[in-house]
Amino acid sequence: MSPEEILKKAIQLEKDAIETYRSFKSDADPETAEILDYLIAQEREHIRILHERLKVVRLLKK
């Protein structure tokens, strides 16, 4: 598996985690919902970082 493939898979896993947290949030109490919001924000930040790394990997291939 290439570094690019690994990063793409990691991005997809982060997106899947966000969807899972969103599904939990609908049944959560307010305190848990707040924690889930925090986790969703963290996953979004991870996606941003992974996209930056993916850009670097693509630049290095050139």
All heavy atoms as TSV, in Angstrom:
chain	resi	resn	atom	element	x	y	z
A	1	MET	N	N	0.844	-1.173	0.000
A	1	MET	CA	C	0.000	0.000	0.000
A	1	MET	C	C	0.893	1.242	0.000
A	1	MET	O	O	1.805	1.349	0.816
A	1	MET	CB	C	-0.885	-0.035	1.249
A	1	MET	CG	C	-2.130	0.764	1.169
A	1	MET	SD	S	-3.154	0.483	2.632
A	1	MET	CE	C	-4.725	0.505	1.863
A	2	SER	N	N	0.609	2.149	-0.892
A	2	SER	CA	C	1.434	3.362	-1.007
A	2	SER	C	C	1.060	4.368	0.087
A	2	SER	O	O	-0.036	4.299	0.662
A	2	SER	CB	C	1.227	3.995	-2.379
A	2	SER	OG	O	-0.048	4.608	-2.451
A	3	PRO	N	N	1.955	5.316	0.353
A	3	PRO	CA	C	1.629	6.355	1.344
A	3	PRO	C	C	0.344	7.118	0.969
A	3	PRO	O	O	-0.462	7.444	1.847
A	3	PRO	CB	C	2.845	7.275	1.308
A	3	PRO	CG	C	3.968	6.396	0.868
A	3	PRO	CD	C	3.347	5.429	-0.104
A	4	GLU	N	N	0.159	7.360	-0.319
A	4	GLU	CA	C	-1.046	8.067	-0.769
A	4	GLU	C	C	-2.307	7.257	-0.453
A	4	GLU	O	O	-3.299	7.801	0.038
A	4	GLU	CB	C	-0.951	8.348	-2.269
A	4	GLU	CG	C	-2.039	9.243	-2.786
A	4	GLU	CD	C	-1.814	9.678	-4.228
A	4	GLU	OE1	O	-0.708	9.490	-4.766
A	4	GLU	OE2	O	-2.775	10.200	-4.806
A	5	GLU	N	N	-2.246	5.971	-0.692
A	5	GLU	CA	C	-3.391	5.102	-0.396
A	5	GLU	C	C	-3.679	5.050	1.105
A	5	GLU	O	O	-4.836	5.056	1.519
A	5	GLU	CB	C	-3.141	3.688	-0.918
A	5	GLU	CG	C	-3.140	3.573	-2.424
A	5	GLU	CD	C	-2.661	2.217	-2.914
A	5	GLU	OE1	O	-1.773	1.620	-2.264
A	5	GLU	OE2	O	-3.193	1.763	-3.931
A	6	ILE	N	N	-2.623	5.019	1.895
A	6	ILE	CA	C	-2.782	4.989	3.351
A	6	ILE	C	C	-3.454	6.265	3.836
A	6	ILE	O	O	-4.375	6.228	4.662
A	6	ILE	CB	C	-1.419	4.778	4.040
A	6	ILE	CG1	C	-0.904	3.370	3.731
A	6	ILE	CG2	C	-1.519	5.018	5.547
A	6	ILE	CD1	C	0.539	3.143	4.126
A	7	LEU	N	N	-3.009	7.401	3.316
A	7	LEU	CA	C	-3.603	8.675	3.727
A	7	LEU	C	C	-5.064	8.777	3.296
A	7	LEU	O	O	-5.911	9.249	4.066
A	7	LEU	CB	C	-2.790	9.840	3.156
A	7	LEU	CG	C	-1.417	10.031	3.797
A	7	LEU	CD1	C	-0.582	11.014	2.988
A	7	LEU	CD2	C	-1.548	10.498	5.231
A	8	LYS	N	N	-5.370	8.316	2.091
A	8	LYS	CA	C	-6.762	8.335	1.627
A	8	LYS	C	C	-7.637	7.446	2.511
A	8	LYS	O	O	-8.764	7.809	2.851
A	8	LYS	CB	C	-6.847	7.879	0.176
A	8	LYS	CG	C	-6.352	8.917	-0.805
A	8	LYS	CD	C	-6.475	8.387	-2.227
A	8	LYS	CE	C	-5.982	9.381	-3.245
A	8	LYS	NZ	N	-6.084	8.871	-4.620
A	9	LYS	N	N	-7.114	6.299	2.885
A	9	LYS	CA	C	-7.856	5.390	3.769
A	9	LYS	C	C	-8.055	6.031	5.144
A	9	LYS	O	O	-9.147	5.934	5.732
A	9	LYS	CB	C	-7.101	4.058	3.888
A	9	LYS	CG	C	-7.760	3.047	4.777
A	9	LYS	CD	C	-9.071	2.576	4.195
A	9	LYS	CE	C	-9.661	1.472	5.052
A	9	LYS	NZ	N	-10.967	1.046	4.610
A	10	ALA	N	N	-7.026	6.691	5.645
A	10	ALA	CA	C	-7.127	7.357	6.943
A	10	ALA	C	C	-8.187	8.460	6.904
A	10	ALA	O	O	-8.966	8.615	7.851
A	10	ALA	CB	C	-5.769	7.932	7.349
A	11	ILE	N	N	-8.231	9.213	5.819
A	11	ILE	CA	C	-9.247	10.250	5.661
A	11	ILE	C	C	-10.640	9.629	5.688
A	11	ILE	O	O	-11.545	10.134	6.357
A	11	ILE	CB	C	-9.006	11.064	4.376
A	11	ILE	CG1	C	-7.749	11.931	4.520
A	11	ILE	CG2	C	-10.229	11.931	4.041
A	11	ILE	CD1	C	-7.252	12.537	3.217
A	12	GLN	N	N	-10.805	8.529	4.977
A	12	GLN	CA	C	-12.105	7.863	4.960
A	12	GLN	C	C	-12.496	7.354	6.351
A	12	GLN	O	O	-13.646	7.469	6.759
A	12	GLN	CB	C	-12.113	6.709	3.956
A	12	GLN	CG	C	-13.472	6.068	3.799
A	12	GLN	CD	C	-14.552	7.061	3.404
A	12	GLN	OE1	O	-14.393	7.800	2.451
A	12	GLN	NE2	N	-15.655	7.083	4.135
A	13	LEU	N	N	-11.539	6.822	7.085
A	13	LEU	CA	C	-11.816	6.351	8.439
A	13	LEU	C	C	-12.234	7.501	9.360
A	13	LEU	O	O	-13.124	7.348	10.201
A	13	LEU	CB	C	-10.608	5.615	9.011
A	13	LEU	CG	C	-10.313	4.259	8.367
A	13	LEU	CD1	C	-8.973	3.725	8.856
A	13	LEU	CD2	C	-11.426	3.272	8.649
A	14	GLU	N	N	-11.595	8.653	9.199
A	14	GLU	CA	C	-11.968	9.824	9.992
A	14	GLU	C	C	-13.395	10.256	9.650
A	14	GLU	O	O	-14.183	10.586	10.540
A	14	GLU	CB	C	-11.001	10.987	9.739
A	14	GLU	CG	C	-9.565	10.717	10.134
A	14	GLU	CD	C	-9.319	10.716	11.623
A	14	GLU	OE1	O	-10.225	11.042	12.408
A	14	GLU	OE2	O	-8.198	10.385	12.028
A	15	LYS	N	N	-13.741	10.242	8.366
A	15	LYS	CA	C	-15.102	10.596	7.953
A	15	LYS	C	C	-16.114	9.604	8.518
A	15	LYS	O	O	-17.204	10.007	8.963
A	15	LYS	CB	C	-15.198	10.641	6.429
A	15	LYS	CG	C	-14.479	11.823	5.820
A	15	LYS	CD	C	-14.566	11.804	4.298
A	15	LYS	CE	C	-13.833	12.972	3.679
A	15	LYS	NZ	N	-13.897	12.958	2.202
A	16	ASP	N	N	-15.759	8.333	8.515
A	16	ASP	CA	C	-16.631	7.306	9.087
A	16	ASP	C	C	-16.835	7.539	10.584
A	16	ASP	O	O	-17.945	7.366	11.111
A	16	ASP	CB	C	-16.070	5.905	8.849
A	16	ASP	CG	C	-16.074	5.495	7.390
A	16	ASP	OD1	O	-16.742	6.166	6.560
A	16	ASP	OD2	O	-15.385	4.501	7.067
A	17	ALA	N	N	-15.770	7.939	11.269
A	17	ALA	CA	C	-15.862	8.216	12.705
A	17	ALA	C	C	-16.820	9.376	12.959
A	17	ALA	O	O	-17.638	9.328	13.883
A	17	ALA	CB	C	-14.480	8.519	13.276
A	18	ILE	N	N	-16.745	10.415	12.124
A	18	ILE	CA	C	-17.649	11.557	12.272
A	18	ILE	C	C	-19.096	11.107	12.125
A	18	ILE	O	O	-19.959	11.492	12.915
A	18	ILE	CB	C	-17.306	12.671	11.255
A	18	ILE	CG1	C	-15.981	13.338	11.642
A	18	ILE	CG2	C	-18.430	13.705	11.181
A	18	ILE	CD1	C	-15.446	14.306	10.599
A	19	GLU	N	N	-19.364	10.284	11.132
A	19	GLU	CA	C	-20.729	9.791	10.939
A	19	GLU	C	C	-21.200	8.962	12.138
A	19	GLU	O	O	-22.351	9.064	12.562
A	19	GLU	CB	C	-20.829	8.978	9.653
A	19	GLU	CG	C	-20.720	9.813	8.397
A	19	GLU	CD	C	-21.706	10.970	8.357
A	19	GLU	OE1	O	-22.913	10.743	8.604
A	19	GLU	OE2	O	-21.271	12.105	8.096
A	20	THR	N	N	-20.307	8.158	12.686
A	20	THR	CA	C	-20.645	7.357	13.862
A	20	THR	C	C	-20.962	8.261	15.047
A	20	THR	O	O	-21.972	8.059	15.745
A	20	THR	CB	C	-19.486	6.409	14.221
A	20	THR	OG1	O	-19.240	5.548	13.109
A	20	THR	CG2	C	-19.807	5.573	15.446
A	21	TYR	N	N	-20.126	9.271	15.283
A	21	TYR	CA	C	-20.368	10.200	16.380
A	21	TYR	C	C	-21.693	10.934	16.191
A	21	TYR	O	O	-22.422	11.160	17.152
A	21	TYR	CB	C	-19.229	11.208	16.520
A	21	TYR	CG	C	-17.898	10.594	16.904
A	21	TYR	CD1	C	-16.705	11.176	16.501
A	21	TYR	CD2	C	-17.828	9.440	17.667
A	21	TYR	CE1	C	-15.488	10.624	16.849
A	21	TYR	CE2	C	-16.605	8.879	18.020
A	21	TYR	CZ	C	-15.433	9.481	17.608
A	21	TYR	OH	O	-14.234	8.936	17.952
A	22	ARG	N	N	-21.992	11.319	14.952
A	22	ARG	CA	C	-23.262	12.001	14.681
A	22	ARG	C	C	-24.448	11.094	14.999
A	22	ARG	O	O	-25.460	11.560	15.531
A	22	ARG	CB	C	-23.322	12.442	13.227
A	22	ARG	CG	C	-22.515	13.674	12.949
A	22	ARG	CD	C	-22.747	14.161	11.540
A	22	ARG	NE	N	-21.965	15.361	11.298
A	22	ARG	CZ	C	-21.412	15.671	10.144
A	22	ARG	NH1	N	-21.585	14.885	9.096
A	22	ARG	NH2	N	-20.714	16.771	10.005
A	23	SER	N	N	-24.331	9.814	14.685
A	23	SER	CA	C	-25.430	8.898	14.970
A	23	SER	C	C	-25.607	8.717	16.481
A	23	SER	O	O	-26.733	8.604	16.962
A	23	SER	CB	C	-25.217	7.551	14.281
A	23	SER	OG	O	-24.172	6.826	14.878
A	24	PHE	N	N	-24.501	8.712	17.233
A	24	PHE	CA	C	-24.586	8.610	18.691
A	24	PHE	C	C	-25.216	9.870	19.286
A	24	PHE	O	O	-25.934	9.808	20.275
A	24	PHE	CB	C	-23.204	8.441	19.318
A	24	PHE	CG	C	-22.526	7.128	19.035
A	24	PHE	CD1	C	-21.146	7.026	19.182
A	24	PHE	CD2	C	-23.217	6.009	18.626
A	24	PHE	CE1	C	-20.489	5.825	18.935
A	24	PHE	CE2	C	-22.575	4.805	18.372
A	24	PHE	CZ	C	-21.210	4.723	18.528
A	25	LYS	N	N	-24.916	10.996	18.669
A	25	LYS	CA	C	-25.330	12.284	19.206
A	25	LYS	C	C	-26.851	12.432	19.267
A	25	LYS	O	O	-27.377	13.080	20.177
A	25	LYS	CB	C	-24.715	13.398	18.359
A	25	LYS	CG	C	-24.830	14.749	18.957
A	25	LYS	CD	C	-24.105	15.771	18.111
A	25	LYS	CE	C	-24.507	17.156	18.542
A	25	LYS	NZ	N	-23.985	18.165	17.676
A	26	SER	N	N	-27.555	11.831	18.327
A	26	SER	CA	C	-29.007	11.991	18.292
A	26	SER	C	C	-29.682	11.429	19.544
A	26	SER	O	O	-30.736	11.920	19.944
A	26	SER	CB	C	-29.577	11.339	17.034
A	26	SER	OG	O	-29.332	9.947	17.045
A	27	ASP	N	N	-29.086	10.435	20.170
A	27	ASP	CA	C	-29.666	9.824	21.369
A	27	ASP	C	C	-28.941	10.223	22.656
A	27	ASP	O	O	-29.249	9.695	23.723
A	27	ASP	CB	C	-29.632	8.296	21.243
A	27	ASP	CG	C	-30.473	7.789	20.086
A	27	ASP	OD1	O	-31.503	8.415	19.795
A	27	ASP	OD2	O	-30.092	6.774	19.486
A	28	ALA	N	N	-28.003	11.131	22.546
A	28	ALA	CA	C	-27.137	11.445	23.692
A	28	ALA	C	C	-27.743	12.519	24.594
A	28	ALA	O	O	-28.487	13.392	24.138
A	28	ALA	CB	C	-25.779	11.908	23.187
A	29	ASP	N	N	-27.357	12.460	25.860
A	29	ASP	CA	C	-27.721	13.532	26.787
A	29	ASP	C	C	-26.843	14.751	26.466
A	29	ASP	O	O	-25.855	14.623	25.732
A	29	ASP	CB	C	-27.527	13.062	28.236
A	29	ASP	CG	C	-26.089	12.681	28.534
A	29	ASP	OD1	O	-25.254	13.592	28.695
A	29	ASP	OD2	O	-25.812	11.473	28.608
A	30	PRO	N	N	-27.188	15.922	26.976
A	30	PRO	CA	C	-26.448	17.148	26.617
A	30	PRO	C	C	-24.938	17.080	26.876
A	30	PRO	O	O	-24.142	17.552	26.062
A	30	PRO	CB	C	-27.103	18.230	27.477
A	30	PRO	CG	C	-28.484	17.725	27.718
A	30	PRO	CD	C	-28.352	16.226	27.805
A	31	GLU	N	N	-24.551	16.484	27.989
A	31	GLU	CA	C	-23.116	16.401	28.305
A	31	GLU	C	C	-22.386	15.503	27.298
A	31	GLU	O	O	-21.312	15.844	26.808
A	31	GLU	CB	C	-22.926	15.868	29.720
A	31	GLU	CG	C	-21.479	15.866	30.174
A	31	GLU	CD	C	-21.338	15.385	31.611
A	31	GLU	OE1	O	-22.256	15.622	32.419
A	31	GLU	OE2	O	-20.302	14.770	31.899
A	32	THR	N	N	-22.985	14.380	26.998
A	32	THR	CA	C	-22.383	13.466	26.019
A	32	THR	C	C	-22.371	14.099	24.641
A	32	THR	O	O	-21.390	13.958	23.899
A	32	THR	CB	C	-23.146	12.127	26.000
A	32	THR	OG1	O	-23.149	11.575	27.320
A	32	THR	CG2	C	-22.511	11.139	25.047
A	33	ALA	N	N	-23.422	14.811	24.286
A	33	ALA	CA	C	-23.483	15.491	22.986
A	33	ALA	C	C	-22.357	16.511	22.854
A	33	ALA	O	O	-21.756	16.651	21.784
A	33	ALA	CB	C	-24.837	16.164	22.803
A	34	GLU	N	N	-22.051	17.186	23.948
A	34	GLU	CA	C	-20.951	18.155	23.937
A	34	GLU	C	C	-19.615	17.456	23.692
A	34	GLU	O	O	-18.779	17.939	22.920
A	34	GLU	CB	C	-20.923	18.912	25.268
A	34	GLU	CG	C	-19.916	20.028	25.304
A	34	GLU	CD	C	-19.962	20.794	26.616
A	34	GLU	OE1	O	-21.034	20.874	27.243
A	34	GLU	OE2	O	-18.902	21.315	27.008
A	35	ILE	N	N	-19.423	16.327	24.322
A	35	ILE	CA	C	-18.190	15.552	24.116
A	35	ILE	C	C	-18.117	15.063	22.665
A	35	ILE	O	O	-17.058	15.127	22.036
A	35	ILE	CB	C	-18.118	14.367	25.104
A	35	ILE	CG1	C	-17.950	14.893	26.531
A	35	ILE	CG2	C	-16.973	13.409	24.741
A	35	ILE	CD1	C	-18.139	13.843	27.606
A	36	LEU	N	N	-19.233	14.616	22.145
A	36	LEU	CA	C	-19.256	14.154	20.755
A	36	LEU	C	C	-18.960	15.301	19.793
A	36	LEU	O	O	-18.267	15.109	18.787
A	36	LEU	CB	C	-20.595	13.496	20.430
A	36	LEU	CG	C	-20.826	12.153	21.122
A	36	LEU	CD1	C	-22.282	11.728	20.986
A	36	LEU	CD2	C	-19.904	11.079	20.573
A	37	ASP	N	N	-19.469	16.503	20.088
A	37	ASP	CA	C	-19.141	17.673	19.263
A	37	ASP	C	C	-17.633	17.922	19.262
A	37	ASP	O	O	-17.043	18.231	18.223
A	37	ASP	CB	C	-19.860	18.921	19.779
A	37	ASP	CG	C	-21.318	18.958	19.394
A	37	ASP	OD1	O	-21.701	18.296	18.401
A	37	ASP	OD2	O	-22.089	19.660	20.084
A	38	TYR	N	N	-17.027	17.787	20.430
A	38	TYR	CA	C	-15.579	17.955	20.529
A	38	TYR	C	C	-14.854	16.903	19.686
A	38	TYR	O	O	-13.920	17.228	18.946
A	38	TYR	CB	C	-15.137	17.861	21.997
A	38	TYR	CG	C	-13.643	17.825	22.159
A	38	TYR	CD1	C	-12.887	18.985	22.052
A	38	TYR	CD2	C	-12.976	16.622	22.389
A	38	TYR	CE1	C	-11.506	18.957	22.174
A	38	TYR	CE2	C	-11.597	16.586	22.523
A	38	TYR	CZ	C	-10.872	17.749	22.413
A	38	TYR	OH	O	-9.508	17.718	22.529
A	39	LEU	N	N	-15.293	15.663	19.789
A	39	LEU	CA	C	-14.656	14.589	19.019
A	39	LEU	C	C	-14.819	14.815	17.517
A	39	LEU	O	O	-13.884	14.583	16.739
A	39	LEU	CB	C	-15.228	13.229	19.424
A	39	LEU	CG	C	-14.890	12.770	20.843
A	39	LEU	CD1	C	-15.655	11.502	21.179
A	39	LEU	CD2	C	-13.398	12.570	20.998
A	40	ILE	N	N	-15.981	15.275	17.106
A	40	ILE	CA	C	-16.217	15.571	15.689
A	40	ILE	C	C	-15.263	16.677	15.223
A	40	ILE	O	O	-14.669	16.583	14.148
A	40	ILE	CB	C	-17.691	15.948	15.451
A	40	ILE	CG1	C	-18.570	14.704	15.611
A	40	ILE	CG2	C	-17.886	16.585	14.081
A	40	ILE	CD1	C	-20.060	14.983	15.684
A	41	ALA	N	N	-15.109	17.703	16.031
A	41	ALA	CA	C	-14.176	18.787	15.686
A	41	ALA	C	C	-12.746	18.258	15.563
A	41	ALA	O	O	-12.003	18.663	14.651
A	41	ALA	CB	C	-14.247	19.897	16.729
A	42	GLN	N	N	-12.370	17.355	16.457
A	42	GLN	CA	C	-11.030	16.769	16.396
A	42	GLN	C	C	-10.840	15.950	15.125
A	42	GLN	O	O	-9.786	16.019	14.490
A	42	GLN	CB	C	-10.772	15.893	17.630
A	42	GLN	CG	C	-10.632	16.669	18.907
A	42	GLN	CD	C	-9.426	17.581	18.870
A	42	GLN	OE1	O	-8.311	17.134	18.655
A	42	GLN	NE2	N	-9.651	18.867	19.043
A	43	GLU	N	N	-11.852	15.192	14.758
A	43	GLU	CA	C	-11.765	14.379	13.535
A	43	GLU	C	C	-11.638	15.282	12.313
A	43	GLU	O	O	-10.886	14.977	11.384
A	43	GLU	CB	C	-12.981	13.463	13.397
A	43	GLU	CG	C	-13.152	12.458	14.514
A	43	GLU	CD	C	-12.015	11.471	14.676
A	43	GLU	OE1	O	-11.147	11.364	13.796
A	43	GLU	OE2	O	-11.995	10.779	15.704
A	44	ARG	N	N	-12.361	16.396	12.306
A	44	ARG	CA	C	-12.255	17.348	11.183
A	44	ARG	C	C	-10.842	17.917	11.088
A	44	ARG	O	O	-10.311	18.101	9.994
A	44	ARG	CB	C	-13.269	18.471	11.341
A	44	ARG	CG	C	-14.673	18.032	11.037
A	44	ARG	CD	C	-15.629	19.208	11.080
A	44	ARG	NE	N	-16.970	18.764	10.782
A	44	ARG	CZ	C	-18.049	19.140	11.437
A	44	ARG	NH1	N	-17.945	20.004	12.427
A	44	ARG	NH2	N	-19.231	18.681	11.108
A	45	GLU	N	N	-10.252	18.205	12.239
A	45	GLU	CA	C	-8.875	18.700	12.251
A	45	GLU	C	C	-7.917	17.625	11.731
A	45	GLU	O	O	-6.995	17.911	10.972
A	45	GLU	CB	C	-8.484	19.135	13.667
A	45	GLU	CG	C	-7.076	19.646	13.791
A	45	GLU	CD	C	-6.804	20.927	13.022
A	45	GLU	OE1	O	-7.748	21.602	12.579
A	45	GLU	OE2	O	-5.611	21.249	12.845
A	46	HIS	N	N	-8.152	16.384	12.108
A	46	HIS	CA	C	-7.314	15.286	11.608
A	46	HIS	C	C	-7.427	15.185	10.091
A	46	HIS	O	O	-6.423	14.969	9.404
A	46	HIS	CB	C	-7.729	13.955	12.235
A	46	HIS	CG	C	-7.529	13.889	13.707
A	46	HIS	ND1	N	-8.176	12.971	14.490
A	46	HIS	CD2	C	-6.765	14.625	14.549
A	46	HIS	CE1	C	-7.809	13.144	15.751
A	46	HIS	NE2	N	-6.961	14.136	15.808
A	47	ILE	N	N	-8.644	15.337	9.571
A	47	ILE	CA	C	-8.844	15.283	8.112
A	47	ILE	C	C	-8.060	16.400	7.441
A	47	ILE	O	O	-7.415	16.184	6.412
A	47	ILE	CB	C	-10.349	15.352	7.765
A	47	ILE	CG1	C	-11.041	14.054	8.192
A	47	ILE	CG2	C	-10.555	15.620	6.273
A	47	ILE	CD1	C	-12.557	14.093	8.100
A	48	ARG	N	N	-8.099	17.592	8.016
A	48	ARG	CA	C	-7.347	18.721	7.452
A	48	ARG	C	C	-5.846	18.407	7.409
A	48	ARG	O	O	-5.181	18.609	6.391
A	48	ARG	CB	C	-7.594	19.988	8.274
A	48	ARG	CG	C	-6.986	21.240	7.650
A	48	ARG	CD	C	-7.022	22.415	8.607
A	48	ARG	NE	N	-6.168	22.229	9.770
A	48	ARG	CZ	C	-4.829	22.292	9.758
A	48	ARG	NH1	N	-4.177	22.536	8.638
A	48	ARG	NH2	N	-4.128	22.118	10.868
A	49	ILE	N	N	-5.338	17.854	8.498
A	49	ILE	CA	C	-3.917	17.503	8.573
A	49	ILE	C	C	-3.577	16.413	7.554
A	49	ILE	O	O	-2.550	16.491	6.870
A	49	ILE	CB	C	-3.542	17.058	10.004
A	49	ILE	CG1	C	-3.637	18.242	10.961
A	49	ILE	CG2	C	-2.157	16.424	10.046
A	49	ILE	CD1	C	-3.610	17.847	12.438
A	50	LEU	N	N	-4.430	15.414	7.446
A	50	LEU	CA	C	-4.188	14.334	6.489
A	50	LEU	C	C	-4.200	14.853	5.054
A	50	LEU	O	O	-3.388	14.410	4.227
A	50	LEU	CB	C	-5.220	13.221	6.673
A	50	LEU	CG	C	-5.079	12.412	7.963
A	50	LEU	CD1	C	-6.325	11.587	8.212
A	50	LEU	CD2	C	-3.842	11.525	7.902
A	51	HIS	N	N	-5.081	15.797	4.752
A	51	HIS	CA	C	-5.100	16.392	3.407
A	51	HIS	C	C	-3.791	17.133	3.129
A	51	HIS	O	O	-3.260	17.065	2.016
A	51	HIS	CB	C	-6.281	17.343	3.242
A	51	HIS	CG	C	-7.551	16.654	2.853
A	51	HIS	ND1	N	-7.746	16.069	1.631
A	51	HIS	CD2	C	-8.698	16.451	3.540
A	51	HIS	CE1	C	-8.953	15.541	1.579
A	51	HIS	NE2	N	-9.555	15.750	2.728
A	52	GLU	N	N	-3.274	17.820	4.136
A	52	GLU	CA	C	-1.991	18.517	3.969
A	52	GLU	C	C	-0.861	17.513	3.707
A	52	GLU	O	O	-0.012	17.729	2.845
A	52	GLU	CB	C	-1.669	19.367	5.208
A	52	GLU	CG	C	-2.572	20.554	5.388
A	52	GLU	CD	C	-2.499	21.542	4.236
A	52	GLU	OE1	O	-1.401	21.796	3.732
A	52	GLU	OE2	O	-3.571	22.055	3.848
A	53	ARG	N	N	-0.868	16.428	4.431
A	53	ARG	CA	C	0.152	15.393	4.218
A	53	ARG	C	C	0.016	14.775	2.831
A	53	ARG	O	O	1.018	14.480	2.175
A	53	ARG	CB	C	0.046	14.311	5.283
A	53	ARG	CG	C	0.476	14.787	6.641
A	53	ARG	CD	C	0.358	13.709	7.675
A	53	ARG	NE	N	0.754	14.227	8.983
A	53	ARG	CZ	C	0.582	13.585	10.107
A	53	ARG	NH1	N	0.034	12.382	10.102
A	53	ARG	NH2	N	0.953	14.114	11.243
A	54	LEU	N	N	-1.219	14.585	2.393
A	54	LEU	CA	C	-1.460	14.030	1.065
A	54	LEU	C	C	-0.909	14.963	-0.013
A	54	LEU	O	O	-0.303	14.506	-0.985
A	54	LEU	CB	C	-2.964	13.798	0.877
A	54	LEU	CG	C	-3.416	13.046	-0.356
A	54	LEU	CD1	C	-2.736	11.692	-0.486
A	54	LEU	CD2	C	-4.935	12.875	-0.324
A	55	LYS	N	N	-1.079	16.263	0.173
A	55	LYS	CA	C	-0.512	17.234	-0.765
A	55	LYS	C	C	1.009	17.081	-0.847
A	55	LYS	O	O	1.593	17.120	-1.930
A	55	LYS	CB	C	-0.861	18.658	-0.346
A	55	LYS	CG	C	-2.280	19.063	-0.595
A	55	LYS	CD	C	-2.483	20.507	-0.134
A	55	LYS	CE	C	-3.928	20.868	-0.072
A	55	LYS	NZ	N	-4.131	22.220	0.503
A	56	VAL	N	N	1.638	16.926	0.309
A	56	VAL	CA	C	3.100	16.796	0.363
A	56	VAL	C	C	3.539	15.520	-0.353
A	56	VAL	O	O	4.485	15.544	-1.150
A	56	VAL	CB	C	3.598	16.812	1.825
A	56	VAL	CG1	C	5.063	16.420	1.901
A	56	VAL	CG2	C	3.359	18.165	2.452
A	57	VAL	N	N	2.849	14.426	-0.102
A	57	VAL	CA	C	3.200	13.166	-0.742
A	57	VAL	C	C	3.089	13.297	-2.265
A	57	VAL	O	O	3.970	12.840	-3.002
A	57	VAL	CB	C	2.302	12.016	-0.229
A	57	VAL	CG1	C	2.421	10.777	-1.097
A	57	VAL	CG2	C	2.656	11.684	1.211
A	58	ARG	N	N	2.045	13.959	-2.718
A	58	ARG	CA	C	1.869	14.140	-4.168
A	58	ARG	C	C	2.950	15.043	-4.750
A	58	ARG	O	O	3.424	14.803	-5.864
A	58	ARG	CB	C	0.486	14.705	-4.452
A	58	ARG	CG	C	-0.611	13.668	-4.229
A	58	ARG	CD	C	-1.983	14.243	-4.450
A	58	ARG	NE	N	-3.000	13.216	-4.286
A	58	ARG	CZ	C	-4.258	13.459	-4.000
A	58	ARG	NH1	N	-4.679	14.717	-3.845
A	58	ARG	NH2	N	-5.123	12.471	-3.862
A	59	LEU	N	N	3.346	16.055	-4.012
A	59	LEU	CA	C	4.418	16.935	-4.482
A	59	LEU	C	C	5.758	16.186	-4.559
A	59	LEU	O	O	6.546	16.408	-5.482
A	59	LEU	CB	C	4.569	18.146	-3.569
A	59	LEU	CG	C	3.506	19.235	-3.723
A	59	LEU	CD1	C	3.671	20.272	-2.624
A	59	LEU	CD2	C	3.577	19.880	-5.089
A	60	LEU	N	N	6.000	15.328	-3.605
A	60	LEU	CA	C	7.241	14.570	-3.576
A	60	LEU	C	C	7.317	13.550	-4.716
A	60	LEU	O	O	8.412	13.161	-5.134
A	60	LEU	CB	C	7.423	13.872	-2.238
A	60	LEU	CG	C	7.690	14.786	-1.056
A	60	LEU	CD1	C	7.680	13.991	0.254
A	60	LEU	CD2	C	9.005	15.519	-1.223
A	61	LYS	N	N	6.161	13.125	-5.199
A	61	LYS	CA	C	6.141	12.160	-6.303
A	61	LYS	C	C	6.589	12.786	-7.616
A	61	LYS	O	O	7.066	12.108	-8.512
A	61	LYS	CB	C	4.733	11.593	-6.481
A	61	LYS	CG	C	4.339	10.573	-5.428
A	61	LYS	CD	C	2.904	10.194	-5.566
A	61	LYS	CE	C	2.720	9.018	-6.474
A	61	LYS	NZ	N	1.304	8.557	-6.527
A	62	LYS	N	N	6.422	14.110	-7.722
A	62	LYS	CA	C	6.748	14.805	-8.978
A	62	LYS	C	C	8.223	14.925	-9.206
A	62	LYS	O	O	9.048	14.891	-8.434
A	62	LYS	CB	C	6.101	16.190	-9.007
A	62	LYS	CG	C	4.601	16.111	-9.100
A	62	LYS	CD	C	4.016	17.505	-9.143
A	62	LYS	CE	C	2.514	17.430	-9.232
A	62	LYS	NZ	N	1.898	18.729	-9.320
